[in-house]
């Protein structure tokens, strides 16, 4: 489809963002171009997934998530098993996935990506059966996300996650876990782990620098327990994506990973938090159509690190 072919768009708006003048303006000009726009506003968890299922039932061309990572994740799961494309108008705190694939923060420009570019087919991933699009983290990063107050996110944006994370570093408590996947096994105390379908999380931390959205693999990063001084150096490198190969850092690319911990741990999935002691990650190759401006270029590296 091209921009001059009318499209049927189901717009799924986070309730706290629905009254923004920029969104109203966007809906007006899209309709003026002859496209059908069906706005739905979410008020409670589950609404976005239900509206995405409506998009499938109504044979929409695109289900558009207008909000942050949580809204995008719900729409993603509502579209599971369908051929309806996902569109993204990023209005969250960090917008990590959108920035990786070139989707602008401005709603009008983000809509241009949907109207002017054909959808591409990419991988997703799942945690305990629930689909996710970007990165799932456990340990310090996930706890920081869970403990960052909503008002701080609104006022400080990605800086809010960083400030909470710094406070968490002062009270580090490593967790013992067993990580297993094809040709990979590690039992160790860890401080942070990340499982990436894409690369960047937490407002710009490149935890999975070699991840590809089209290779059918999950990128696994595990940071073992280590003294705070050394961890601080590793975290600086992790922020830039230069941590692969550092002592105490394990990096692997696998189709699946299972994690068992001594006690339930806090895990972040596309900006949402959960707790579990058994985590089952799976890659889902090329099972999503999505409108993006670009796909991240492949970064070179070994397929996986050696068995510890």
ZASEMI-388266 format. One line per field, with one value per atom (N, C-alpha, C): residue number from 0; x, y, z; atom name; residue in one letter. Coordinates in steps of 0.1 Angstrom, whole numbers. Atoms other than C-alpha are relative to their C-alpha. Example, Ala and Ser with C-alpha at 12.3 -4.5 7.8 and 13.67 -1.06 7.14 Angstrom:
2
fipa	(0/0/0/1/1/1)
east	(9/123/9/-9/137/-8)
north	(-12/-45/12/-11/-11/11)
up	(0/78/0/0/71/8)
vexti	(N/CA/C/N/CA/C)
romar	(A/A/A/S/S/S)
! end
This chain:
308
fipa	(0/0/0/1/1/1/2/2/2/3/3/3/4/4/4/5/5/5/6/6/6/7/7/7/8/8/8/9/9/9/10/10/10/11/11/11/12/12/12/13/13/13/14/14/14/15/15/15/16/16/16/17/17/17/18/18/18/19/19/19/20/20/20/21/21/21/22/22/22/23/23/23/24/24/24/25/25/25/26/26/26/27/27/27/28/28/28/29/29/29/30/30/30/31/31/31/32/32/32/33/33/33/34/34/34/35/35/35/36/36/36/37/37/37/38/38/38/39/39/39/40/40/40/41/41/41/42/42/42/43/43/43/44/44/44/45/45/45/46/46/46/47/47/47/48/48/48/49/49/49/50/50/50/51/51/51/52/52/52/53/53/53/54/54/54/55/55/55/56/56/56/57/57/57/58/58/58/59/59/59/60/60/60/61/61/61/62/62/62/63/63/63/64/64/64/65/65/65/66/66/66/67/67/67/68/68/68/69/69/69/70/70/70/71/71/71/72/72/72/73/73/73/74/74/74/75/75/75/76/76/76/77/77/77/78/78/78/79/79/79/80/80/80/81/81/81/82/82/82/83/83/83/84/84/84/85/85/85/86/86/86/87/87/87/88/88/88/89/89/89/90/90/90/91/91/91/92/92/92/93/93/93/94/94/94/95/95/95/96/96/96/97/97/97/98/98/98/99/99/99/100/100/100/101/101/101/102/102/102/103/103/103/104/104/104/105/105/105/106/106/106/107/107/107/108/108/108/109/109/109/110/110/110/111/111/111/112/112/112/113/113/113/114/114/114/115/115/115/116/116/116/117/117/117/118/118/118/119/119/119/120/120/120/121/121/121/122/122/122/123/123/123/124/124/124/125/125/125/126/126/126/127/127/127/128/128/128/129/129/129/130/130/130/131/131/131/132/132/132/133/133/133/134/134/134/135/135/135/136/136/136/137/137/137/138/138/138/139/139/139/140/140/140/141/141/141/142/142/142/143/143/143/144/144/144/145/145/145/146/146/146/147/147/147/148/148/148/149/149/149/150/150/150/151/151/151/152/152/152/153/153/153/154/154/154/155/155/155/156/156/156/157/157/157/158/158/158/159/159/159/160/160/160/161/161/161/162/162/162/163/163/163/164/164/164/165/165/165/166/166/166/167/167/167/168/168/168/169/169/169/170/170/170/171/171/171/172/172/172/173/173/173/174/174/174/175/175/175/176/176/176/177/177/177/178/178/178/179/179/179/180/180/180/181/181/181/182/182/182/183/183/183/184/184/184/185/185/185/186/186/186/187/187/187/188/188/188/189/189/189/190/190/190/191/191/191/192/192/192/193/193/193/194/194/194/195/195/195/196/196/196/197/197/197/198/198/198/199/199/199/200/200/200/201/201/201/202/202/202/203/203/203/204/204/204/205/205/205/206/206/206/207/207/207/208/208/208/209/209/209/210/210/210/211/211/211/212/212/212/213/213/213/214/214/214/215/215/215/216/216/216/217/217/217/218/218/218/219/219/219/220/220/220/221/221/221/222/222/222/223/223/223/224/224/224/225/225/225/226/226/226/227/227/227/228/228/228/229/229/229/230/230/230/231/231/231/232/232/232/233/233/233/234/234/234/235/235/235/236/236/236/237/237/237/238/238/238/239/239/239/240/240/240/241/241/241/242/242/242/243/243/243/244/244/244/245/245/245/246/246/246/247/247/247/248/248/248/249/249/249/250/250/250/251/251/251/252/252/252/253/253/253/254/254/254/255/255/255/256/256/256/257/257/257/258/258/258/259/259/259/260/260/260/261/261/261/262/262/262/263/263/263/264/264/264/265/265/265/266/266/266/267/267/267/268/268/268/269/269/269/270/270/270/271/271/271/272/272/272/273/273/273/274/274/274/275/275/275/276/276/276/277/277/277/278/278/278/279/279/279/280/280/280/281/281/281/282/282/282/283/283/283/284/284/284/285/285/285/286/286/286/287/287/287/288/288/288/289/289/289/290/290/290/291/291/291/292/292/292/293/293/293/294/294/294/295/295/295/296/296/296/297/297/297/298/298/298/299/299/299/300/300/300/301/301/301/302/302/302/303/303/303/304/304/304/305/305/305/306/306/306/307/307/307)
east	(8/0/9/-7/11/-9/7/1/-13/12/-26/-11/10/-44/-7/6/-70/2/-2/-63/-10/9/-85/9/-9/-67/-8/6/-77/10/-9/-61/-3/1/-55/8/-6/-48/0/0/-36/-8/10/-62/6/-7/-37/5/-6/-26/-11/10/-59/-4/4/-66/11/-11/-33/-4/4/-39/7/-7/-12/-7/7/-32/-13/12/-64/3/-4/-46/4/-4/-31/-12/12/-65/-7/7/-80/6/-6/-54/0/0/-53/-14/14/-91/-2/1/-88/6/-6/-66/-7/8/-93/1/-2/-82/-11/10/-107/7/-6/-97/-10/9/-114/8/-7/-101/-6/4/-103/9/-8/-92/0/-1/-79/-1/2/-88/6/-5/-76/8/-7/-52/-9/8/-64/-8/7/-82/7/-8/-54/0/0/-52/-14/13/-90/-3/2/-90/8/-8/-62/-8/8/-84/-12/11/-112/6/-6/-88/1/-1/-83/-14/14/-121/-5/5/-128/8/-8/-101/7/-7/-82/13/-13/-50/11/-10/-31/-7/3/-36/11/-10/-18/0/-2/-5/5/-3/-5/2/-3/13/14/-13/43/2/-4/59/-12/11/30/-12/11/4/4/-5/26/0/0/30/-14/14/-7/-5/5/-15/7/-8/13/-6/6/-3/-14/13/-38/0/-2/-25/5/-6/-10/-7/6/-16/-8/7/-30/9/-8/-18/-2/2/-29/14/-13/2/-1/-1/13/6/-5/18/3/-4/35/0/-1/29/6/-7/55/-3/2/43/4/-4/60/12/-11/89/13/-13/118/-1/2/104/12/-12/134/-2/2/120/-2/3/106/13/-12/139/10/-9/158/-4/5/136/-4/2/135/-13/13/100/1/-1/99/-9/8/86/-12/11/64/-12/11/29/-2/2/25/10/-11/59/-1/1/53/-11/11/20/5/-6/39/7/-7/59/-11/11/26/-6/7/11/9/-8/41/10/-9/61/-8/6/50/5/-5/51/10/-10/80/-2/2/81/12/-11/102/-3/1/108/-7/4/91/6/-4/99/-11/10/80/6/-4/84/-12/11/63/-13/11/41/-5/4/36/10/-9/49/6/-6/73/8/-5/89/15/-13/120/10/-10/141/-7/4/133/13/-11/156/-4/1/161/11/-10/180/-1/0/190/-9/8/175/-15/15/141/-5/5/139/-1/1/147/-12/12/119/-12/11/95/-2/0/104/0/0/105/-15/13/74/-5/6/50/3/-1/53/15/-14/91/3/-1/88/-5/6/66/9/-8/89/14/-14/123/3/-2/118/10/-10/147/9/-9/167/-6/6/142/5/-4/152/15/-14/189/2/-1/184/-4/4/165/10/-10/191/13/-11/219/-3/3/201/0/0/196/15/-14/234/6/-5/240/-4/5/221/-1/0/231/-2/1/219/-1/-1/230/-10/10/206/7/-5/217/-10/9/202/7/-6/207/-6/4/206/3/-3/202/-7/5/198/8/-7/211/14/-14/248/5/-4/248/-6/4/247/8/-7/256/-8/6/249/9/-8/260/-9/6/251/0/0/240/-6/5/233/-10/8/217/-1/0/205/-10/9/189/-2/3/171/-6/4/168/-5/4/148/5/-7/160/11/-13/190/-1/-2/182/-12/10/163/3/-3/160/4/-3/162/13/-12/191/12/-11/212/0/-1/225/4/-3/223/2/-1/220/5/-5/243/0/0/243/-13/13/206/-5/6/188/-15/14/151/-5/4/152/9/-9/177/-6/7/153/7/-8/176/-3/0/175/14/-13/205/0/-1/214/12/-11/235/-2/0/243/12/-11/264/0/-2/277/2/-3/281/15/-14/313/0/-2/327/-6/7/309/9/-9/340/1/-1/343/-13/13/306/-3/2/306/6/-7/331/-8/7/311/-13/12/279/2/-3/295/1/-2/305/-14/13/270/-9/8/254/2/-3/272/0/0/270/14/-14/308/4/-3/305/3/-2/307/15/-13/338/7/-5/343/-1/0/352/-13/12/321/-13/12/298/-1/3/283/-10/8/268/-2/3/250/-12/12/226/-6/7/201/-15/15/166/-9/8/155/9/-8/166/-10/7/153/8/-7/161/-8/6/155/7/-7/162/-4/2/163/-14/12/134/-5/5/111/8/-8/129/-9/7/116/5/-4/116/-8/7/108/-2/3/91/-7/6/86/-6/4/83/-9/9/59/8/-7/70/-8/6/64/10/-9/79/-2/1/87/14/-12/113/3/-2/109/-3/1/114/3/-2/110/-1/-1/121/1/0/115/0/1/122/-12/11/93/4/-6/109/-11/8/92/-15/14/58/-8/7/49/2/-1/42/-1/-1/52/5/-4/56/12/-12/92/6/-7/114/13/-12/144/2/-4/158/15/-14/190/10/-10/221/6/-6/237/14/-14/267/6/-7/293/4/-4/302/-2/2/304/-14/13/272/-4/2/275/13/-12/301/2/-3/318/-8/7/302/9/-7/312/7)
north	(-12/0/12/-13/36/10/-11/69/4/-5/76/-11/10/43/0/-1/46/-12/10/26/0/1/13/-1/-1/23/0/1/13/6/-7/38/-3/4/25/10/-11/55/-3/1/53/12/-9/71/13/-12/96/9/-8/107/4/-2/108/15/-14/145/9/-9/158/7/-7/185/-6/6/168/-12/12/136/4/-5/154/5/-5/172/-11/12/139/-7/7/123/8/-8/152/0/-1/154/-14/13/116/-3/2/115/9/-9/145/-6/6/124/-12/11/98/-13/12/72/-1/2/56/-2/0/62/-3/5/43/1/-2/57/-8/7/36/4/-5/49/-10/10/26/7/-6/31/-10/9/-1/-11/10/-30/-10/10/-54/7/-7/-27/0/-1/-23/-13/13/-60/-4/2/-62/8/-9/-33/-6/6/-50/-12/11/-81/5/-6/-58/3/-4/-46/-12/12/-82/-4/4/-89/10/-10/-57/1/0/-64/13/-13/-32/-3/1/-26/1/-2/-14/2/-4/-14/8/-10/17/2/-2/18/14/-14/54/1/0/54/-4/5/39/-15/14/5/-10/9/-10/-1/0/0/-8/7/-13/-15/14/-46/-6/6/-51/-1/1/-43/-12/11/-67/-14/12/-95/-2/1/-87/-4/3/-91/-14/13/-125/-10/9/-149/6/-7/-123/6/-6/-106/15/-14/-71/6/-6/-48/9/-8/-30/14/-13/8/6/-5/28/16/-15/65/1/1/67/12/-10/87/-4/5/69/8/-6/78/-2/3/61/-2/3/49/-7/7/26/-7/7/4/9/-9/32/7/-7/50/-9/9/19/-2/2/16/13/-13/53/6/-6/61/13/-12/98/2/-2/111/9/-9/137/-9/9/120/1/-1/135/-7/7/122/-15/14/89/-6/4/86/-1/1/93/-13/14/61/-10/10/42/1/-3/58/-2/0/59/-12/12/27/-13/13/-8/-7/7/-30/-11/11/-54/-11/11/-88/-2/1/-91/-11/9/-114/7/-4/-111/-11/9/-130/-3/2/-145/-3/4/-148/-7/8/-175/1/0/-174/13/-13/-137/7/-6/-119/13/-13/-90/4/-5/-68/4/-6/-52/-8/6/-63/-3/3/-81/-1/0/-75/-5/4/-89/5/-6/-77/15/-14/-41/8/-8/-27/-2/3/-44/6/-6/-33/15/-15/3/4/-3/2/-1/2/-12/10/-9/13/15/-14/45/5/-5/65/6/-6/75/14/-15/112/3/-2/109/-3/3/93/12/-12/122/12/-12/149/-1/2/134/-8/8/110/-11/11/84/2/-3/102/-6/6/89/-14/14/53/0/0/62/4/-5/80/-12/11/50/-11/11/26/3/-4/46/-4/3/42/-15/14/5/-6/5/1/0/-2/12/-12/11/-19/-13/11/-46/-14/13/-81/-10/10/-108/-11/12/-137/-11/12/-172/-6/5/-186/-10/10/-214/4/-4/-203/-12/11/-230/3/-1/-230/-9/9/-249/3/-3/-252/10/-10/-228/-4/3/-234/8/-8/-212/0/-1/-214/9/-10/-183/10/-12/-153/11/-11/-125/13/-13/-88/5/-5/-81/-11/7/-101/7/-5/-91/-10/8/-110/9/-10/-90/-6/2/-93/12/-11/-58/4/-2/-40/9/-11/-10/0/-1/-6/10/-9/17/14/-13/49/2/-1/41/-9/9/13/-11/10/-10/-13/12/-42/-12/11/-65/6/-8/-47/-8/8/-76/-5/5/-82/4/-2/-85/-3/3/-83/-10/9/-108/-13/11/-135/-13/12/-158/-3/2/-155/10/-9/-140/3/-3/-121/1/2/-130/7/-7/-108/-3/3/-119/6/-6/-98/-7/7/-119/10/-8/-107/4/-5/-86/12/-12/-58/12/-12/-24/8/-8/-7/-6/6/-32/1/0/-33/14/-13/5/2/-1/2/-8/8/-26/7/-6/-6/12/-11/24/-6/6/1/-6/6/-16/11/-11/18/2/-3/22/-13/12/-15/-5/5/-21/-10/9/-47/-14/14/-79/-4/4/-98/5/-4/-81/-11/10/-103/0/1/-115/3/-2/-107/-11/11/-136/5/-5/-129/-12/11/-155/3/-1/-157/-14/13/-185/1/0/-195/0/1/-201/0/-1/-196/-3/2/-210/4/-5/-194/-5/4/-208/7/-8/-186/-6/5/-194/6/-6/-170/9/-9/-149/13/-13/-120/9/-10/-88/0/0/-89/10/-10/-61/-6/4/-69/11/-11/-41/11/-11/-16/-5/5/-38/-10/8/-57/-12/12/-92/-7/8/-116/-14/14/-152/-6/7/-178/-10/8/-197/8/-9/-178/-8/8/-194/10/-9/-172/-8/7/-182/11/-9/-165/-4/3/-162/6/-5/-158/6/-7/-133/-2/2/-135/13/-13/-97/8/-11/-72/13/-13/-37/11/-11/-3/7/-6/10/9/-8/36/-7/7/13/-12/11/-19/2/-3/-16/-9/8/-27/-10/12/-60/4/-1/-57/-13/12/-83/-5/6/-107/-15/15/-144/-3/4/-163/-2/1/-171/-2/2/-172/-14/14/-204/-4/5/-226/3/-4/-213/-12)
up	(0/0/0/0/-6/7/-8/11/-6/6/-15/-2/0/-11/14/-13/17/8/-9/47/11/-12/76/12/-11/108/13/-13/143/10/-8/167/15/-14/202/9/-7/225/15/-15/261/5/-5/282/4/-5/297/-12/11/262/-10/10/243/-2/2/249/-5/5/235/-13/13/208/-12/11/187/-6/4/186/-8/7/176/-14/13/149/-10/8/136/-6/5/134/-11/9/116/-14/13/88/-7/6/83/-6/5/79/-13/11/55/-13/11/33/-5/5/29/8/-8/55/10/-11/79/13/-13/115/11/-10/143/14/-13/177/11/-12/208/12/-11/242/12/-11/270/13/-13/306/11/-10/323/-7/6/317/-7/8/290/-12/10/270/-14/12/244/-8/7/237/-6/5/233/-12/12/209/-12/11/189/-6/5/186/-8/8/174/-14/13/147/-10/8/135/-5/3/136/-11/10/116/-12/12/91/-3/2/97/-7/6/78/10/-10/108/14/-14/146/5/-4/159/15/-15/195/2/-3/207/15/-14/240/2/-3/257/-2/2/259/4/-5/279/-10/10/253/-12/12/225/3/-3/243/0/0/248/-14/14/212/-7/5/202/3/-4/222/-6/6/209/-14/15/173/-2/2/180/-9/9/152/-12/11/128/-10/10/97/0/-1/108/5/-3/109/13/-11/140/-4/2/138/14/-13/166/-1/-3/177/14/-14/206/9/-9/235/14/-13/264/5/-7/287/-8/6/269/-15/14/235/-6/5/231/-13/13/204/-11/11/183/-5/4/183/-7/8/172/-14/13/142/-8/7/133/0/-1/143/8/-7/152/12/-11/185/-3/4/167/-6/4/162/-15/15/126/-8/7/115/2/-2/131/-8/9/112/-14/14/80/-3/2/86/-3/2/88/-14/13/57/-12/11/35/-2/1/42/2/-1/37/13/-12/68/-3/2/72/10/-9/89/9/-9/120/11/-12/150/11/-13/183/10/-9/215/10/-10/244/13/-14/282/6/-6/298/-8/9/267/-4/4/266/-9/11/235/5/-1/237/-12/12/212/1/-1/226/9/-9/256/14/-14/289/9/-9/319/13/-13/353/9/-9/384/2/-4/390/-10/9/358/1/-1/362/13/-12/398/-1/2/388/-7/7/363/8/-9/388/10/-12/415/-4/5/393/0/-1/402/-13/12/374/-2/1/382/-3/4/379/-14/15/345/-8/7/334/0/-1/347/-5/4/340/-12/11/312/3/-2/308/12/-12/335/13/-12/361/2/-2/354/4/-4/357/15/-14/390/10/-9/405/-1/2/391/9/-8/409/14/-14/442/2/-2/436/1/-1/431/14/-14/467/9/-9/480/-9/9/455/8/-5/463/-11/11/438/2/0/429/-7/6/422/-10/10/390/-9/10/365/-14/13/328/-9/9/302/-14/14/264/-9/8/234/-1/0/239/10/-10/268/14/-13/305/10/-10/334/13/-13/371/8/-5/389/8/-6/411/-11/10/388/6/-4/392/-11/11/358/-11/13/328/-9/10/296/-11/11/269/-11/10/237/-13/14/206/-8/5/199/10/-7/215/12/-9/237/10/-10/270/10/-11/300/-4/4/281/-8/8/259/3/-3/275/-10/11/247/6/-7/266/-9/10/235/-14/12/209/-13/12/184/-4/3/183/-13/13/150/1/0/145/-10/10/117/0/0/128/7/-7/148/13/-12/178/11/-11/213/4/-5/225/15/-15/261/5/-8/284/14/-14/319/7/-7/343/14/-13/372/12/-12/408/0/0/411/9/-9/433/-7/5/430/-10/9/415/-14/13/387/-7/6/382/-6/5/377/-13/13/349/-11/9/333/-4/3/335/-10/10/317/-14/13/289/-5/4/289/-5/5/285/-15/14/252/-9/8/241/-2/2/246/10/-12/274/-4/4/253/1/-1/262/13/-13/296/10/-11/326/8/-8/343/-8/9/313/-10/9/294/-11/11/260/-10/9/238/-9/10/208/-1/-1/213/-5/4/200/13/-12/236/12/-12/272/12/-12/305/12/-12/339/12/-13/373/11/-11/404/13/-13/441/6/-4/447/-11/11/425/-1/3/408/-8/7/394/-15/14/356/-8/9/331/-14/14/298/-7/7/274/9/-9/303/11/-11/324/9/-10/355/4/-6/368/9/-9/394/-2/1/389/3/-2/398/-12/12/365/-13/12/332/-12/12/298/-12/11/269/-13/13/233/-11/12/199/-8/9/175/-13/12/141/-10/10/117/1/-2/132/2/-2/132/-12/10/105/7/-7/116/-9/8/101/7/-5/107/-10/10/91/-4/3/92/9/-9/106/5/-5/128/-8/7/109/9/-7/119/5/-6/143/0/1/139/14/-12/166/0/0/176/3/-2/176/14/-15/213/7/-7/240/3/-3/251/12/-12/276/12/-11/310/7)
vexti	(N/CA/C/N/CA/C/N/CA/C/N/CA/C/N/CA/C/N/CA/C/N/CA/C/N/CA/C/N/CA/C/N/CA/C/N/CA/C/N/CA/C/N/CA/C/N/CA/C/N/CA/C/N/CA/C/N/CA/C/N/CA/C/N/CA/C/N/CA/C/N/CA/C/N/CA/C/N/CA/C/N/CA/C/N/CA/C/N/CA/C/N/CA/C/N/CA/C/N/CA/C/N/CA/C/N/CA/C/N/CA/C/N/CA/C/N/CA/C/N/CA/C/N/CA/C/N/CA/C/N/CA/C/N/CA/C/N/CA/C/N/CA/C/N/CA/C/N/CA/C/N/CA/C/N/CA/C/N/CA/C/N/CA/C/N/CA/C/N/CA/C/N/CA/C/N/CA/C/N/CA/C/N/CA/C/N/CA/C/N/CA/C/N/CA/C/N/CA/C/N/CA/C/N/CA/C/N/CA/C/N/CA/C/N/CA/C/N/CA/C/N/CA/C/N/CA/C/N/CA/C/N/CA/C/N/CA/C/N/CA/C/N/CA/C/N/CA/C/N/CA/C/N/CA/C/N/CA/C/N/CA/C/N/CA/C/N/CA/C/N/CA/C/N/CA/C/N/CA/C/N/CA/C/N/CA/C/N/CA/C/N/CA/C/N/CA/C/N/CA/C/N/CA/C/N/CA/C/N/CA/C/N/CA/C/N/CA/C/N/CA/C/N/CA/C/N/CA/C/N/CA/C/N/CA/C/N/CA/C/N/CA/C/N/CA/C/N/CA/C/N/CA/C/N/CA/C/N/CA/C/N/CA/C/N/CA/C/N/CA/C/N/CA/C/N/CA/C/N/CA/C/N/CA/C/N/CA/C/N/CA/C/N/CA/C/N/CA/C/N/CA/C/N/CA/C/N/CA/C/N/CA/C/N/CA/C/N/CA/C/N/CA/C/N/CA/C/N/CA/C/N/CA/C/N/CA/C/N/CA/C/N/CA/C/N/CA/C/N/CA/C/N/CA/C/N/CA/C/N/CA/C/N/CA/C/N/CA/C/N/CA/C/N/CA/C/N/CA/C/N/CA/C/N/CA/C/N/CA/C/N/CA/C/N/CA/C/N/CA/C/N/CA/C/N/CA/C/N/CA/C/N/CA/C/N/CA/C/N/CA/C/N/CA/C/N/CA/C/N/CA/C/N/CA/C/N/CA/C/N/CA/C/N/CA/C/N/CA/C/N/CA/C/N/CA/C/N/CA/C/N/CA/C/N/CA/C/N/CA/C/N/CA/C/N/CA/C/N/CA/C/N/CA/C/N/CA/C/N/CA/C/N/CA/C/N/CA/C/N/CA/C/N/CA/C/N/CA/C/N/CA/C/N/CA/C/N/CA/C/N/CA/C/N/CA/C/N/CA/C/N/CA/C/N/CA/C/N/CA/C/N/CA/C/N/CA/C/N/CA/C/N/CA/C/N/CA/C/N/CA/C/N/CA/C/N/CA/C/N/CA/C/N/CA/C/N/CA/C/N/CA/C/N/CA/C/N/CA/C/N/CA/C/N/CA/C/N/CA/C/N/CA/C/N/CA/C/N/CA/C/N/CA/C/N/CA/C/N/CA/C/N/CA/C/N/CA/C/N/CA/C/N/CA/C/N/CA/C/N/CA/C/N/CA/C/N/CA/C/N/CA/C/N/CA/C/N/CA/C/N/CA/C/N/CA/C/N/CA/C/N/CA/C/N/CA/C/N/CA/C/N/CA/C/N/CA/C/N/CA/C/N/CA/C/N/CA/C/N/CA/C/N/CA/C/N/CA/C/N/CA/C/N/CA/C/N/CA/C/N/CA/C/N/CA/C/N/CA/C/N/CA/C/N/CA/C/N/CA/C/N/CA/C/N/CA/C/N/CA/C/N/CA/C/N/CA/C/N/CA/C/N/CA/C/N/CA/C/N/CA/C/N/CA/C/N/CA/C/N/CA/C/N/CA/C/N/CA/C/N/CA/C/N/CA/C/N/CA/C/N/CA/C/N/CA/C/N/CA/C/N/CA/C/N/CA/C/N/CA/C/N/CA/C/N/CA/C/N/CA/C/N/CA/C/N/CA/C/N/CA/C/N/CA/C/N/CA/C/N/CA/C/N/CA/C/N/CA/C/N/CA/C/N/CA/C/N/CA/C/N/CA/C/N/CA/C/N/CA/C/N/CA/C/N/CA/C/N/CA/C/N/CA/C/N/CA/C/N/CA/C/N/CA/C/N/CA/C/N/CA/C/N/CA/C/N/CA/C/N/CA/C/N/CA/C/N/CA/C/N/CA/C/N/CA/C/N/CA/C/N/CA/C/N/CA/C/N/CA/C/N/CA/C/N/CA/C/N/CA/C/N/CA/C/N/CA/C/N/CA/C/N/CA/C/N/CA/C)
romar	(X/X/X/X/X/X/X/X/X/X/X/X/X/X/X/X/X/X/X/X/X/X/X/X/X/X/X/X/X/X/X/X/X/X/X/X/X/X/X/X/X/X/X/X/X/X/X/X/X/X/X/X/X/X/X/X/X/X/X/X/X/X/X/X/X/X/X/X/X/X/X/X/X/X/X/X/X/X/X/X/X/X/X/X/X/X/X/X/X/X/X/X/X/X/X/X/X/X/X/X/X/X/X/X/X/X/X/X/X/X/X/X/X/X/X/X/X/X/X/X/X/X/X/X/X/X/X/X/X/X/X/X/X/X/X/X/X/X/X/X/X/X/X/X/X/X/X/X/X/X/X/X/X/X/X/X/X/X/X/X/X/X/X/X/X/X/X/X/X/X/X/X/X/X/X/X/X/X/X/X/X/X/X/X/X/X/X/X/X/X/X/X/X/X/X/X/X/X/X/X/X/X/X/X/X/X/X/X/X/X/X/X/X/X/X/X/X/X/X/X/X/X/X/X/X/X/X/X/X/X/X/X/X/X/X/X/X/X/X/X/X/X/X/X/X/X/X/X/X/X/X/X/X/X/X/X/X/X/X/X/X/X/X/X/X/X/X/X/X/X/X/X/X/X/X/X/X/X/X/X/X/X/X/X/X/X/X/X/X/X/X/X/X/X/X/X/X/X/X/X/X/X/X/X/X/X/X/X/X/X/X/X/X/X/X/X/X/X/X/X/X/X/X/X/X/X/X/X/X/X/X/X/X/X/X/X/X/X/X/X/X/X/X/X/X/X/X/X/X/X/X/X/X/X/X/X/X/X/X/X/X/X/X/X/X/X/X/X/X/X/X/X/X/X/X/X/X/X/X/X/X/X/X/X/X/X/X/X/X/X/X/X/X/X/X/X/X/X/X/X/X/X/X/X/X/X/X/X/X/X/X/X/X/X/X/X/X/X/X/X/X/X/X/X/X/X/X/X/X/X/X/X/X/X/X/X/X/X/X/X/X/X/X/X/X/X/X/X/X/X/X/X/X/X/X/X/X/X/X/X/X/X/X/X/X/X/X/X/X/X/X/X/X/X/X/X/X/X/X/X/X/X/X/X/X/X/X/X/X/X/X/X/X/X/X/X/X/X/X/X/X/X/X/X/X/X/X/X/X/X/X/X/X/X/X/X/X/X/X/X/X/X/X/X/X/X/X/X/X/X/X/X/X/X/X/X/X/X/X/X/X/X/X/X/X/X/X/X/X/X/X/X/X/X/X/X/X/X/X/X/X/X/X/X/X/X/X/X/X/X/X/X/X/X/X/X/X/X/X/X/X/X/X/X/X/X/X/X/X/X/X/X/X/X/X/X/X/X/X/X/X/X/X/X/X/X/X/X/X/X/X/X/X/X/X/X/X/X/X/X/X/X/X/X/X/X/X/X/X/X/X/X/X/X/X/X/X/X/X/X/X/X/X/X/X/X/X/X/X/X/X/X/X/X/X/X/X/X/X/X/X/X/X/X/X/X/X/X/X/X/X/X/X/X/X/X/X/X/X/X/X/X/X/X/X/X/X/X/X/X/X/X/X/X/X/X/X/X/X/X/X/X/X/X/X/X/X/X/X/X/X/X/X/X/X/X/X/X/X/X/X/X/X/X/X/X/X/X/X/X/X/X/X/X/X/X/X/X/X/X/X/X/X/X/X/X/X/X/X/X/X/X/X/X/X/X/X/X/X/X/X/X/X/X/X/X/X/X/X/X/X/X/X/X/X/X/X/X/X/X/X/X/X/X/X/X/X/X/X/X/X/X/X/X/X/X/X/X/X/X/X/X/X/X/X/X/X/X/X/X/X/X/X/X/X/X/X/X/X/X/X/X/X/X/X/X/X/X/X/X/X/X/X/X/X/X/X/X/X/X/X/X/X/X/X/X/X/X/X/X/X/X/X/X/X/X/X/X/X/X/X/X/X/X/X/X/X/X/X/X/X/X/X/X/X/X/X/X/X/X/X/X/X/X/X/X/X/X/X/X/X/X/X/X/X/X/X/X/X/X/X/X/X/X/X/X/X/X/X/X/X/X/X/X/X/X/X/X/X/X/X/X/X/X)
! end
